[in-house]
Amino acid sequence: GCREALPRKQHSDMDGMTGIDASEIPEGFMADQNGGDNKAAERQAQIQGILEQIMEPAALERLQRIKIVRKEKAEAIENQLVQMATSGKLPGKISETRLIQMLEGGGDAPQTKVKIQRRNYGIDSDDDDNDDDLL
């Protein structure tokens, strides 16, 4: 089989597979051992608490659905809302329609619309040219 075809050194390496040592795993990869990740989770919980206070349930639900698909955009909106709330610039609870307006208005990459404009130069090749000049 395949094992006989391998050189002896590789063969012995396969027998003694131990896996990866914990020190080889990059930082931030394992949440339970890294204290910095805990701070990020606390901050996220704090943001979530603020959002629950300043948003209507339907708007909050929509924002959570958007976060699944477009995480960066949802986080940008979250940060914007938290900033508005902490600075006291919110008139009231954010409704679903207000959230939609924010999503459409505040995009990091504005959508460009392409308008195709066909121009008529007064030359219609079908009527004027009978190809007599080609004979």
N, C-alpha and C positions, 0 to 999 in steps of 0.2 A: 503494500500500500504506500501511502504518502509518507508515513513516518520513516520508512527505511531509506527513502530518497534524500532526506535531509542530512546535512553534515552532523556529526556527533555533537558539536558544541551547541547548535540550535536545538537539537533534540533534548539535551539535558535542561536547557532553559525553559522549555515548554513544560517539563515535568514539575519544576519548582515554581510555578506561577503563584505569586503572593498577592498581586493586586497593587494598588497605589497606596503609598504611605500618606498619612494625613498632612504631612508637611509639604507634599508636592501639590496639593490643591491650592489654587490661587485664592487670595483674600476675597471675602465677600461672596464666595461660592456656597459656603455652608452657613445658613442664617443663625443656627442655634449656637455656634461657637464664636461668631463675630459680633462684638458689641456695637460697632458702627451701624450695622444693619438694623439693630434694635431702635436706634435713634430715628432712622428713616421711617420705620413702621409707626413710631410714636407720632412723628410729624404728620404722617398720612392719616392717622386716627384723629389728630387734632383738626386737620383740614376737613375731614369727613364730618366731624361734629359741628364745625362752623357752617358748612354747606347745608346740613340738615336744619339748622336754625334759620338760614336766610333764603332757603329755596322751598317752593311748594313740592309736595311728594312727586307729582307727575314730572316736574322739571328735573328733579334729582334722579328719578328713574331713567329719564332720557339721557342725561349726562353720563350715567353709569353704562348705558348701552353703547353710547358713542365711544366711551373709554375702551371698550373691548375692541372696537374696529380701528379707531384713530387715537391712540393713547396720547401722543404729543399734543394734539389739538385740544383734547379734553383736559389735559393737565394745564395747558395755557389758560383755558377758560376758568378752571378751578382757581388758579393763582390770581387771575384777574378779579374774580368774585371775592376771594378772601381779602385781597388788597382793598377792594371797594368797601367791604364790610368793616375792616379794621380802621379805615380812615373815615368812616361814617358817611360815605357818599351813596349809600343805598336808600332809595325812596321807600321801599317796602320789600316784601318777599318777592323773589324772582319767580315769575310764572314761566310756563312752558313756552309761550309765545315770545317772551323776552329773551329766553335762552336761545331760541331759534334765531332771533335777530342778532344776538351776539355771535352765534356760530357763523351766520352768513356774512356779517360785517367784519369781524375781526379774524381774518384768516392770515396765517403766516405766509402762505403763498397765494396771492390773489389770482383768481381764475381769469385768464385772458380770453376774450371773445374774439373770434376771427370772423371778420365780415368780408365776404367775397363780393367784389364789385365788378361786374362785367361792363366793359365800356364799349360803346358803339362809336366807331370813328367815321361813320358815314360811308364806309366801304363794305358793301355786302358782296362777298365773293361769288355767290350763286347767281345774282342778277347781272352784274356788269361784265363778268369775264366769261366769254364763250370759248376760250382756248384757241381762237383763230391765230394768235401770235405763235403758237407752238407748232403749227403746220408748216 
